Amino acid sequence: MHSSTAVELPSASDSASEPTPEGCQAPEQCQASPVRLCLLPAGTEATLHSIDDDQARSLLRSLGVMGTCRLRVCQAGNPCVIQVRSTRIGISLRTAESVCVVPESQSPTAATLRP
C-alpha cells in the first residue's frame, strides 16, 4: 500500500515579503517568526517549529526532539549543542540548519514557560 504526505507550499504572495526559511511555515500561519536553529546564539531558549530534513527529523525524534518541545542553545556553531529537558545533545551544523524554531522572546507566554 502506498501512502502520501501532503506538503503545504507558500503562495506567491508569501514570497513577496520577507523570505521564510524553506520548510518553515510563513509567519502569518504560525503567529510567530520561525528561524533556523543554527542562527541562534548560545543561551537562547526556543520552541521547536519544524524540521526540513527527513533523516534529521528521524534522528532528532529518537533523541526526544519532537512536536513543539522547548530547547535551549548551549553552544552555537559546529557542533551545535542544545538542551531538551535535562539532556544536552550535540548536532552537526547541517542538522541545525534544517531545524526551524521560534525563539521564546517572541512568545507571549515565554516568562511562564521557564522550568
N, C-alpha and C positions, 0 to 999 in steps of 0.2 A: 504494500500500500504506500502511496506517495503522499507526503504532507507538504504543505506550502506555508510560508510565513509572509504575512502582509507587512510591507515596509512603507511608512508614510514619508513621502518626499516633500521638501519645502516647495512652496509655489513660487512663481516668478516674482511676485511682489515681495516675498520674504528675502530674496537675494538682492533686491534693490537697496535695502537698508544695510546696516552693519552685518557683515557675514557671521553666520552661526557656525561653530565648529562642525565639520562633517560628522554626521551621526547623532548630533545633539538636536533636540527639538528647538524650534525657534522660540525666543524668549516669551512671546505672547501666548505660546501654547503651554508653558510651564510656570508662568508668573515670576520667573527669576532668570537671570542670565547664566547659563552654564558655561564653564570654561574648562580648558584642558588641565588635567591634574599636573602635568609637567610644568605649567606656568606659575604654579602657586609657590610662595616662599615657605620655608620651614616655619612651623608654628601655626599655620593656617588650619582652621577646622572647616570641614565641608561635608556636604551630603552627596552621596553618590547619585548621579543623574542617569548615566548610560555608559555602556562600553561598546565601542565600534567593532573591534576585532573579535571574531568568534573564539579563537584559541585563547586570547587574553580573558574573555568573559568566562570561559570554562575553567581556566586556571584560577582566576580570582574568586569565582564562585566556590571552588573547592577549598579555598582559604578563608571563606566566610565573608567575602566582599560581594554583597548582592543586594537586590532590592533598593531601598533608599537608606542604606546604612550610613552612619556618621563615621567620619575618619578624620585623622589629624596628620598633617605632613610633618614628619620628624626630621627628614633630611631631603632637601631638594637636590636634583641632579641625577647622576647615574652612578650607583643605583638611587632610586627614589625610595625613601623609607617612609611607610605610612603606618599609623596605628589604628587598628579597628578593635574596638572594645579594649581588652588588655593585651592584645597581641600586636607586635611590630612585624611588618612584612617588607622585605626589600624587593622592589620590582625594577625591571630594566626601564631605561628611558623610553624605549619603543612601546612598552606596555603602558607606561604613564601617559604617552601621547594618545593612546586610544581610549582613555578614560575621561569622561566629562563629569564634572562635579559642580555643585552650587556652593560657593563659599558661604559660611554661616553668617557673615556680616550682612549678606543680602537677605537673610531670612528674618521675618518679623518676630519669630519666636526663638532666635538664637540664644538669648540670655537664659531662657528656661530649659534649653536642651543640654546644658552642661551637666556632666555626671556629678 
